[in-house]
Structure formats: structure tokens, C-alpha cells
Amino acid sequence: MKPQWFKKPLHELVDALQNGHVSLPEVIASFYERTALREEQVGAWQYLIDQEDYLAEYENRREFYDASPLKGLPFAVKDVIDTAGIPTTMGSVIHQERIPDMDASCVTALKAAGGILMGKTVTTEFAYFQAGKTHNPHDAERTPGGSSSGSAAAVADYMVPLALGTQTAASVVRPASYCGCTAYVGSRGEFSSRNIQPLAQSLDSLGILTNHPLDSHLARNILLRKSLEPVQPFNSSAPTFSVFTGEVLGPIQEQMLQTLTGCQQALLAQGYQQVDFPFQDEIASLTHLHTQIMAFEVARNLVYEQQFAELGPQMQQLVQSGLALTYAEYIAALEQTQRLQQRLLQWFDEKQVDFILAPAAAGVAPLKTEGTGAPFMSRAWQLVGMPVVSLPLGYYQKLPMGLQLIAKPHQDDALLWQASQLHQLFLTEPTVEAV
């Protein structure tokens, strides 16, 4: 039987190429064959590099790619991230002719490490709510989630092993939960945002979508231009975690709560220590503050686009709500956020908490007629700039559900190590499908 290289995680593909178990053209053919088979049903790609052009790039610089960390393997980027000579439309007809002359820094870093751009993935309009053409790879009638929908769907459906997205509210974590892949959103300011189109400057973060947390760690090190060492243990004692169900924010599907409880019990059985999470009201407040700050900043960022009638109705509504907020209200929201953040971080230190475990979304992907899904499970963490990893740890009626791990800002390496432990635990003992 022909090996299904497209199903291998990135780090395993690197090892296979390094050890001569497969050639890069074989691997690339596998991804393009998968894309040809599935793209019509999924619609993840906004712009796809021709396979012959891809292989020509590899052959022209073969010595470089063979010696590089990524060996010429493919990656994709969300269509709000600039790519030289390739359209970056931000999901809007207003910018359908826009072709940057320079790559974003994150794209340049991946190319310098030997990655080859396979294409651009679909985004919602300006990374907000108006959906693009992408379908959920598990059910075409259901949404793939928010603005990094194309990246999440392409990775989850094995069309590409690595894709970049962006998150301002829940635009990486929610699509990963709905589509069934791993998401990692870096601490605020951890990665360069040069030549990534901004939505709300206090909130925007780069996100990485893969099928394994070790792949996320590899991509993180490349983006930070660090040594590419394997993820290392960070806590020799029993890790301490807390649980936030999210029920104070809005309705959570019972099946998601079952998955959360199952994971919680599995961690306790493994010797993890649990402490209570005392900030229900504070997280609700942060969630509300996020909506205010986001609206205010979007209204001041998309000044050019507000001149066009083609601006989508959902974005127009967000802009109007942002323009209705005064500068004094905006500053008050930022100050209140800082106070709540300080209390939360102090609790992390006092209780020596390694991570918070929470649903990555309210449940399974809703039908497309119901929109792209509720973002309330990510708004608070995004506002205070915390790193998050989402893992597909549950299923209901063959639809994936993700749980997210949240840590203190700039504890990203430790968080990815914890995520790799959970991934290994549930790979050995899969989460029982919710009933």
C-alpha cells in the first residue's frame, strides 16, 4: 500500500527526509494529490502554487533545501499575511487586486528555514465574521470557524502540514476546535507582525496550525530564529492546573463539558494537581472589555475601507459600534483590563499554576446558516495576551471538539511541553466520544 505521507506530522516528515526514507517530490506529490481530491469539497485555498512551480523552486535550490531544517516541506498562510508577488486580499473585494512586493517577516522566516509556500488560505472578510468559501472538512454543511478557517481546514484535512493564521478574538483556536487540528497562539508580542494586516493592535496575535504540538514548537523556534531543539520538560514535579468551564460566558454544549470532565479526570489520574479557578466574574468582565477594545481599534484601523460600499454588513456594524465609543471609554477599558490581568497573573504565581484547561469553543461546529460560531471562549485570554494551545481531544457524532490550555504570558515553551504531554496521553488513551 502506498504510504500516505500527507497524514504524517511535520516533524516526522522532516525525519523521514533526513533519513532518506522518502524524497521531497514524493511528499509534495502526496499533498497535491490530497488537495486535488479534497479541495472542491473543502475550499480551503485562496491561492494555490502550481505543483510544477513548487518542484521547480526545490530543484533550483536543492542543495539549500536538503540541508535546511524544513527540507523544502510546504506551509500555507492566511490571506491577511503579505506574500511577495501573490495576492493578499484580506477576504475583501476592496483589495482583490492587491499584490504585495514583500513577504511578511513570518513568511520570510519559514522560507529561510527551508519551507516552501504552497499557497494562501481563505479568511473571513478582514479576519472578522463574514465567512469565505471554506467548509468544515468533517461536514460541508457546518462552519470551519472564524477567520483562520482556511488554514485550519487545510491542516485538519491533511492538505498541508503547517499553516499560519491570526487571532484577534478566537480566529485560530475556534477553527482548530471545529476542524480538528492543533492550534497555538503565541503570547502577545512574541512574534513579529511586520506585513501582517492589522485588525485591532492591542489584540492581534500570530497563530500556528498543525497536527501535532511538536510541529507547533518547531515552527515557533523558526519564527523566533532559535535553535531547533526538541521541546524540553519544564516542571519535574506534578503539574498544577485549573479548570474553567466557560458556562458563565454563554451556553456550552453538554458534550463539550463531558469532554472537559473526561480530560480533567485523566489528568488527575496521572498525578496532576488541580486548584480551583476563582475568577468567573473577572473572565466575564474581560470578555466584555475585549468587545469594546476590539470595536474601538477596528474602527480606527479600517478607515480606508469605510469609504467603500462593498464593506460587509457585519464589519460595518462593528465599525459603527466602535465609533460610538469615546476615547475616555477606550482608555478606561484598557486600564480595567490591566487591573484584572494583574490579579490573574498574581494568582498564577501564588498557586504555581502551569495551565488552565478550558473548552476551545462552545461545542461542535454549528451549521453554516448559524454563522461562524461564538468566540466567547477565547476573548478574555486574547485580551490579556496569554499563550494558548488547543488540542482536538473529543468528538461528538464524528465532529471534533478542542480543549485549550492557557498559560501566563511568555510561558509559551512550557505550555507547548504540557500540550505535548496531553497529546501523548490521549494518543495512548483516546478520549471517549461524547454521547
N, C-alpha and C positions, 0 to 999 in steps of 0.2 A: 504494500500500500504506500502511495506517495506521501512523504511527510508533509504535514500541514504546518509549514513554517510560520504562516501568518498568525497562528494561535500561540506562538511562543512569546513570552515576555521579552522586553528589550535586552535585559542583562543576559538572558540565555542565548539570544541571537548573537550578541557580542562574543560570548564564549565559544559558540559553535563556529563562528567565522575565524576567531583567533586560533582555534584548534584544528581548522581545516575540515570540519565535518560537513560544510556546505559552502558554496560560493555565493558571493553577493548577488549576481544575476539570478540565481535560483530563488533566493529570498525575495528579491524585488518582484520577480515574476509571480510569486505566491501572493503578495499583497495586491498586485494589479489584477490578478485573476479573481481574487476575493472581491475587489472593488467592482469589477465588471459584472460579477454575479449579483451583488447586493445593492449597488448604488441606486438603481431605479426604484427599489423599494424603500430605501432609507433616505436618500437625498442629503447626504452629509457634506458634499463638496460644493463649494462656491467656484473654485478654480482648481483644476487638476492638471499637474505637469504630465505631458505625454511620456509614456514609458520609454520610448526611444531616446527622448531628450534626457531623461533621467540617467539611463545607462550610458549615454554619450558623455555626460558630465563625469560619471565614475571612471570610464575608460580614459578620458583625457587627463585625469589626475589620479590614476590608480595607485601610484606609489604613496601619495599623500593619504588617500583614504584607507589603504590597507594598514598603514602604520598608525592611524588615528584612533582615539577612544571609541568612536561610534562606527567606524569601519564602513562608512557610506550608507548606513541604515536610514530609513525615511522618518521624517517628522512632518507634522502639519501645524498650521497656526490659524487662529481665529481671524476673521476678516475685519478686525479693528486694529490689527497689528501690521505695521507697514512692511512691505516686501518690495524690493527694488525691481522695477520693470513688470510687476504683476499688480493688477487692480486691487485696491483696498477700498471697498465701497461702504463699509460700516453698515451693511444691510439696508441701504437707503438709495433710492433712485436719484436723490440730490447729488450723490457722489459716484454715480455709476461709471463715470469716465475718469475717475481719479486714479492715477498710476504714480506711486512714489518713485523717487530716484535713489532712495536709500533704505536699507533694511533697518528695522528696529534693532536695538542692541541685543535683545534676547535671541533674535534670529541669527544675527552675526555670530553670537557666542556658540550656538548649536552648529552652525556651519564650520566655525573654526575648530570644533571638536570632531569634525568628520561626519556630521549629519548632512543629509541632502533633503531639501524641501520637496515634499511630494505635492503640496498644494495648500490652498486656503479653504477653511471650513466655514460653513454657514453660521451667521449670527442673526439674532433679532435686530430690529432697527435700532442703531446706536446703542446696542447692548442693553436694551430695555425690554419691554413686554411684547411688542408687535412681532409675531412669530414669522420665521422664514419657512423654507420649503421642507425642512428636515422632519422625518417621522421617527417615532420611537422604534428601535430595531427589534423589539420584542412584540410590538403590536402597532401596526401603522395607523390605527385609529387613536392612538394615545400620543400625548406630547413627549418630546425628548427633554423638555425642561426649558430653562431660561436661555440667556444669550449665548452661552458656550455650547449650545445644543449640537452644532455640527461636530465640534471637537469630541464631545462625549460620545456621540453616536458612532463616529468613525472609529474611535478606540474600542468601544464596547463591542462593536460588530467586527473587530479584527481587520479593518481596512488599513490601519496604520498603528504602530506600537506606541507612539508618543505624539501628543498634541498639546499646544499651548492654548489657554483661554484667559479670560479676565473675569474678575468678580468685583462688583460694587455693592451688591446686596447678597445674592445667593446664586450667581450665574455660573459657577463652576461646581459647587457642591450639589446643588439640586439636580442639574442634568446628569451628573455622575450617579446619583442615587437612583434616578428614574431609568437610566440606560444600563447600569450595572457595571461600572468600572471604578477604578481608584482615582480619587481627586486629592490634590494637595494645593492649598492656598497658602502662600508664604506670608510671614509677618509683614505688616505694613512697612514699606520702605526697604524690604530685604533685597528686592530685585530692581534693576534699572527699568524705568518706564519710558525711556527715550524712544520716541517714534511709535508709541502706543497711543491711540486716540483716547483722550480723557473723557470721562463722563462726570465723575464727582471727585475732585482731587483729594479730599480728606478720606476717601473710602476705597478708591481703586487699588486693586492688587492683581499681580500676575498669578495665574494658576496653571498647574501641570496635570494632565490627564494621561493615565497609563493603565495597565492591567496588573500592576504589582507595585507595592510601596518601595521596593528596592530600585525600580526604574525611576520612581519619583526622586529618590535620593540621588541617583546618578545624574539626572537632569538638573537637580538643584546645584550639585557641585560644579557642573559645567557652567551654569549660568553665573555662579559666583566665582568661577575660574579658580576653584580649589583643587587640591589633589583628589583623585578619584578613588579614594579608599572605601572599602565596604563600610556600611553603617555599623557603628560600634555600640556595645552596651553602655548605658549612661547611669544605671542605678543598680547596684549589686544587691540591695535589699528589695523586699517585696514592694512593687509599685503601688502607689496610692491613687485612687481615682474617686470621682464623684459622678453622680447621675443627675441629669436634667431631662425631664420627660417632655418639656415644651408645652404641656397642657395649659399653662397659664397664658400662652400666647394665642392659642386657637385650637380648633379640633384636630386631634391626632387619631389616625385610624387605629383601631384595636389591634390589627395585625402588626403594625409598626411597634406598638407598645409591647406586644408579645415578643417580637424580635429583640427589642431593647432589654426586656427582662431575661430572656434566654442568654444574651451576651453577658449581662451583669452576673448571673448565676455561674456561668462558665468561668468568668474571671475570678470570682470568689473561690471556686473550687480549685483554681490554680494557685491560690495563695495571695492573690491581690488583696489589698486593704481598701475598704470603702469608708468615706466620710460623707456626712450629709451636705447637701448643697443648699445654703441658706438665702439665696439671692433671687427668689422667684419674682418679687415685685421690682427689683432692680433690673432684671433682664427685660421685663415688660417695659420699663421706662426707657431702657436703652434701645429697644426695638422701635418705640415711638420717636425717640430722638433721631434715630437713623433716617426715618422717613422725612423728617423736617430738613436735616442737613443735606440729604441727597437732593431733595427738591430744590433747595436754595442754590446749591452749586451747579446742578444741571441747567437751571435757568440762566446762569451766568456763563456757562461753558458753551452752550449751543446757541449763541447769539446769532451767528451767521445763518444757521439752519432755520431759525424762527422767521426768516424772510420768505420762506417757501411754503406754498400751499400743500406741497407734497409731504410735508412733515406729518407723520402718522397721528391719529387722534389720541392715542394713549400718551405719546410723548408731548403733544400739545397740552393735554390735561396736566401732566407733571410739570411742565414749564409754567403754566398759569398758577398752579399751587405754589411753586417756588417763588414766583414774582410777587405773590401775595404776602410772603414772609418778609419782615423787616430785617435790616442788618442787626438791630439790637436783639431780635428774637434768635437770629442765627448765632450770634456770639454767646447768648445765654445757653443755647443748646450745646455748644462746644464746651462751655465751662461746666455744665451739669454732667456732660459725658466724662470729662476729666475727673470729676469728683467720684463718680461711680466706678470708673476704671481703677482709681487708686484703691478703693475699698476692695474690689475684686482681686487685684494683684496682691494686696496685703494678705488676704485670705489664702491665696495660693502659697505664699511664703510661710505663714503661720502653721498651716495644716500640712505643708510639704506635699502638695497635690501635684501629681505628674500629669494628669489629664482629666478632663470632663468628658463623659460619654453621653451622647445625646442623639436623637434622630437627626438624620441629614435632611429629611423632608417630612411633610405631614403624613405621608403614606406612599402608596404606589403612584405611578404616573396617572394623572387624570386624563379623560378624553380630551382631544384637541379642541372640541367645541367648548370646553370649560376653561381654556386658556393654557398658560404655560406653568401653572401651579403656584402655590403660595410660597413666598420667600421668607416667612417669618422665623423659620428655624435657624437662619444664618445672620440676620440683620445685626443682632447685638454683638456677636463675636467679630463681625466685619467692622463694626463701628470702633471697637476698642483695639483693632489691629492684631488680633490673635491668629496664630497659625492653626490651620485645620487640616485634618486628613479624613476623608470619607472612604469607607470600605463597603463593598456590597456583601453584607453579612446575613441577609434574609431574603426570602421570596414568598410571594403570595399569588397563587394562580399563575405561576410561571413568570411573574413580574418581579424584578429586583427591588430591594429596599436597602438603602445605605444607612449606616450609623457613622456619626462623626466623632472624632477625638479632637478636643480643643486644648491648647496649652498656652502658657504665658508667652507674650511676645518675645521673639528671637530665641525660643527654645525649639526651633524647627528640627534640628538634627535629633534631639532626644525624642521628639514627637514621632518622627519617622521611624525611629527604632522601636518605639512602642507599637506603632502601626504594623511593623513587620512581624512583631511577636503575635499580635492578634491575627494577622493574616495566616501565619503558620499554624496557630492553634485551631482556627476554623477550617483551614485546609485539611487538617488531620481529622477534626471532628466537625463536619459541616453543620451550620445552623439548621435546625429542623424547620421545614417550611411552615409558615403560619397557617392556621386553619380558620 
